[in-house]
Amino acid sequence: MGSDASVLFREFLRDPVRVGAIAPSGRLLTDVLARVVPRDGVVVELGPGTGAVTAAIRRRAPLRQLAAEVNPRLAGLVAGRWPDVEVACVDAADLGHVLAGRGVGPVDAVVSSLPWAVLPADRQRAILSLVRDALTDDGCFTTYAYVHALWAPPARRLASALSASFASVSVSPVIWANLPPAIVYRARRPRRDVTA
């Protein structure tokens, strides 16, 4: 099927809105994203792509790992590489149905590689609301943003929504080794009484 970089780039060219990255995330970024995953916990990954973050999550040895990937080719790739990861070929907006259908209660962590910078405001809000609902009271949501796009309205909107939706939000130092450079948001303790 080709290298992960060529596979992801080909899928990006087919559908740049749903496949927001042109290359897999680097090892340092994936490790920072996965750091919030508790050992023996339950984790959901949104938008695994070719599985760079999936591999980092597997190294944390969660009790149960689910992944939601809208692209059928990428979903098949991840499912084939990690048979113990429960992969659903669905849009992230179907997260609630996926968890309910598999009998999964609140999860300990949600790790996202969704292309927030290209998502319209209403989709950002809807997905963030589903993430909050999926997490335990002490749960953590982590995602990243590319440094070059932090000034853009969708990125600023995401940062604002995270602050409104979680009791604690921290931002990592810039991960310069990633291509392109990125920051990681860690949002903990979802607020139940707000709308994203």
Backbone hydrogen bonds, N-H to C=O, Kabsch-Sander energy under -0.5 kcal/mol:
donor,donor_aa,acceptor,acceptor_aa,energy
7,V,3,S,-2.6
8,L,4,D,-2.8
9,F,5,A,-2.3
10,R,6,S,-2.3
11,E,7,V,-2.3
12,F,8,L,-2.5
13,L,9,F,-2.3
14,R,10,R,-1.6
15,D,11,E,-2.0
19,V,15,D,-2.5
20,G,18,R,-0.8
30,T,26,G,-2.5
31,D,27,R,-2.3
32,V,28,L,-2.0
33,L,29,L,-2.4
34,A,30,T,-2.3
35,R,31,D,-1.0
36,V,33,L,-0.8
37,V,34,A,-2.3
40,D,61,A,-1.7
41,G,38,P,-1.9
43,V,64,R,-2.4
44,V,109,A,-2.2
45,E,66,L,-2.6
46,L,111,V,-2.7
47,G,45,E,-0.5
47,G,68,A,-3.0
51,G,48,P,-2.5
55,A,51,G,-2.4
56,A,52,A,-1.2
57,I,53,V,-2.5
58,R,54,T,-2.5
59,R,55,A,-1.7
60,R,56,A,-0.6
60,R,57,I,-1.3
61,A,58,R,-1.7
63,L,41,G,-1.6
64,R,41,G,-1.8
66,L,43,V,-2.5
67,A,86,E,-2.7
68,A,45,E,-2.7
69,E,67,A,-0.6
69,E,88,A,-2.3
75,A,71,N,-2.8
76,G,72,P,-2.3
77,L,73,R,-1.8
78,V,74,L,-2.4
79,A,75,A,-2.5
80,G,76,G,-2.2
81,R,77,L,-1.8
82,W,78,V,-2.4
85,V,82,W,-2.1
86,E,65,Q,-2.7
86,E,84,D,-0.5
87,V,85,V,-1.0
88,A,67,A,-3.1
90,V,88,A,-1.7
94,D,91,D,-2.4
95,L,92,A,-1.8
98,V,94,D,-2.3
99,L,95,L,-2.5
100,A,96,G,-2.4
101,G,97,H,-2.7
102,R,98,V,-1.2
103,G,100,A,-1.3
104,V,99,L,-2.9
105,G,103,G,-0.6
107,V,134,A,-3.2
108,D,42,V,-1.9
109,A,42,V,-1.4
110,V,140,C,-2.2
111,V,44,V,-2.9
112,S,110,V,-0.5
112,S,142,T,-3.0
113,S,46,L,-2.7
116,W,114,L,-2.0
118,V,115,P,-2.1
119,L,115,P,-0.5
119,L,116,W,-1.1
124,Q,120,P,-2.4
125,R,121,A,-2.5
126,A,122,D,-2.3
127,I,123,R,-2.6
128,L,124,Q,-2.5
129,S,125,R,-2.2
130,L,126,A,-1.9
131,V,127,I,-2.4
132,R,128,L,-2.4
133,D,129,S,-2.3
134,A,130,L,-1.7
135,L,131,V,-1.2
135,L,132,R,-0.6
136,T,107,V,-2.3
139,G,136,T,-1.7
140,C,108,D,-1.8
141,F,187,A,-3.2
142,T,110,V,-2.6
143,T,185,Y,-1.6
145,A,183,I,-2.1
147,V,181,P,-2.2
149,A,146,Y,-1.5
150,L,147,V,-1.4
152,A,149,A,-1.4
156,R,152,A,-2.3
157,R,153,P,-2.7
158,L,154,P,-2.1
159,A,155,A,-2.2
160,S,156,R,-2.2
161,A,157,R,-2.6
162,L,158,L,-2.6
163,S,159,A,-1.8
164,A,160,S,-1.9
165,S,161,A,-1.8
166,F,162,L,-1.6
167,A,188,R,-0.7
167,A,189,R,-2.7
168,S,188,R,-1.8
170,S,186,R,-2.5
172,S,184,V,-2.6
175,I,182,A,-3.5
176,W,174,V,-1.2
178,N,175,I,-1.3
182,A,175,I,-1.1
183,I,145,A,-2.5
185,Y,143,T,-3.0
186,R,170,S,-2.6
187,A,141,F,-3.4
187,A,185,Y,-0.5
188,R,168,S,-3.3
188,R,186,R,-0.5
189,R,139,G,-1.9
191,R,165,S,-3.2
